[in-house]
Amino acid sequence: MATTLVSVEEYLGTSYPDGDCEYVDGEIVERNVGEIDHSDLQSRIYLYLATHYPKFWEGVEARVQVKSSRFRVPDVTLVAGPKPAGRIVTAPPHLVVEVLSPDDRAAAVLEKVDDYLAFGIPYVWVVNPHTGRGYVHTAEAAREAKDGILRTADPSIELPLYELLGK
């Protein structure tokens, strides 16, 4: 099956009826979203961060240009500062969060994590609403937040995942 490549300009000028898509080296990549558990946890994470860290900018499903030919759309983005200028996040934010969906595949999620880290994003949180488990990825390592609290440093951000999930 042949893949039709599209330009960055076409991608950026297109609205997608089933939610925003990602752009990877000329290909439009659909995201697995739309389930209640995913939406619920994404909303809770955003609300918690926006409420507890009001000096920072938090966004839901904002496009992040990780390379000239790659645009990712994390579930939640946190910039350790004011709202970015323009329509797209083009400088590495402090943190991005990916909420897993049942159809997500490990290889695809890890490719996103690698893109984020290579772009210079210091913290990538990957959370699973079905298992209640959360993982912190950095350039140095990946680890499970065994105590249920996802953390960053410099600036320090904490998110009590178990509390948000009611566990």
C-alpha positions in Angstrom: 0.0 0.0 0.0 1.5 3.3 -1.0 1.6 6.2 1.4 0.7 9.7 0.3 3.2 12.2 1.7 1.9 15.7 2.5 3.9 18.9 3.1 4.3 20.6 6.4 2.3 23.6 5.1 -0.6 21.3 4.1 -0.5 19.6 7.5 -0.5 22.9 9.4 -3.3 24.2 7.2 -5.6 21.2 7.7 -8.3 20.7 10.4 -8.9 17.0 11.2 -12.5 16.1 12.0 -11.6 13.3 14.5 -9.1 15.4 16.5 -5.7 16.6 15.7 -3.2 14.3 14.0 0.5 14.2 14.3 2.9 14.7 11.4 5.9 12.4 11.0 8.3 12.9 8.1 5.5 13.7 5.6 2.9 11.3 6.9 -0.2 12.1 8.8 -0.4 9.9 11.9 -3.8 9.5 13.7 -3.8 9.6 17.5 -5.7 7.2 19.7 -8.1 9.4 21.7 -11.7 9.7 22.5 -12.3 7.2 25.2 -13.8 8.4 28.5 -10.9 7.1 30.7 -8.4 8.8 28.5 -10.3 12.1 28.5 -11.0 12.0 32.2 -7.3 11.5 33.2 -6.1 14.0 30.6 -8.5 16.6 32.0 -7.6 15.9 35.6 -3.9 16.2 34.9 -4.4 19.5 33.1 -6.6 20.9 35.8 -4.2 19.8 38.6 -1.2 21.4 36.9 -3.1 24.6 36.0 -4.4 25.0 39.5 -1.2 24.1 41.4 1.3 25.8 39.0 -0.4 29.0 37.9 2.8 30.8 36.9 3.4 28.3 34.1 1.5 27.7 30.9 -0.3 24.4 30.5 -2.0 23.3 27.3 -4.1 20.3 26.1 -3.3 18.8 22.7 -1.1 21.6 21.6 1.1 20.9 18.6 4.8 20.7 19.4 7.3 20.9 16.6 10.0 18.5 17.7 11.9 18.6 14.3 11.4 20.4 11.0 9.5 17.3 9.7 7.9 16.1 12.9 5.0 17.6 14.9 3.7 15.7 18.0 0.5 16.4 19.9 1.0 15.5 23.6 -2.1 15.1 25.7 -0.8 17.8 28.1 2.1 20.2 27.8 3.6 22.4 30.5 5.9 25.3 29.7 7.8 26.7 32.7 6.9 30.2 31.9 4.3 32.2 30.0 2.1 31.1 27.1 4.2 30.5 24.0 3.9 33.0 21.1 2.4 31.8 17.8 0.2 28.8 17.0 2.7 26.0 17.7 5.1 25.2 20.6 8.5 25.5 18.9 10.8 25.6 21.9 11.1 22.6 24.3 8.6 22.8 27.1 9.5 21.6 30.5 7.1 18.6 30.5 4.8 16.7 28.2 2.3 14.0 29.2 1.1 11.1 27.2 -2.0 9.4 28.5 -2.2 5.8 27.0 -5.2 4.5 25.2 -6.0 0.8 24.8 -4.9 0.9 21.1 -1.5 2.5 21.7 1.5 0.3 20.8 4.7 0.3 22.8 6.9 1.0 19.8 4.9 4.0 18.7 4.8 5.5 22.3 8.6 5.0 22.7 9.2 6.7 19.4 7.2 9.7 20.6 9.2 9.7 23.9 12.4 9.6 21.9 11.3 12.5 19.7 10.4 14.6 22.8 13.7 13.9 24.6 15.8 14.5 21.4 14.1 17.8 21.0 15.3 18.8 24.5 12.1 18.3 26.6 13.6 17.3 30.0 10.6 15.3 31.3 8.1 13.0 29.6 5.4 11.4 31.7 3.5 8.4 30.3 0.5 7.4 32.3 -1.9 4.5 31.9 -5.4 5.2 33.2 -6.3 1.5 33.2 -3.5 0.3 35.4 -2.9 3.5 37.3 0.8 3.3 36.6 2.9 6.3 35.6 6.5 6.5 34.2 9.0 9.4 34.1 11.3 9.5 31.1 14.3 11.7 31.0 17.5 11.7 28.8 19.2 9.7 31.5 16.6 7.1 32.3 13.0 5.9 32.5 11.5 4.8 35.8 8.1 4.0 37.2 6.7 6.3 39.8 6.2 3.5 42.3 4.8 5.9 45.0 2.3 7.2 42.5 3.8 10.7 42.4 5.2 12.0 39.0 7.9 14.5 39.5 10.2 16.9 37.7 13.1 19.1 39.0 14.2 22.6 38.2 11.4 23.7 38.4 9.9 21.2 40.8 6.6 19.8 39.6 4.7 17.1 41.4 1.5 15.3 40.3 -0.2 12.8 42.6 -1.4 10.3 40.0 -3.0 7.9 42.5 -5.0 10.7 44.0 -6.2 11.8 40.6 -7.2 8.2 39.8 -8.9 7.8 43.2 -6.6 4.9 44.2 
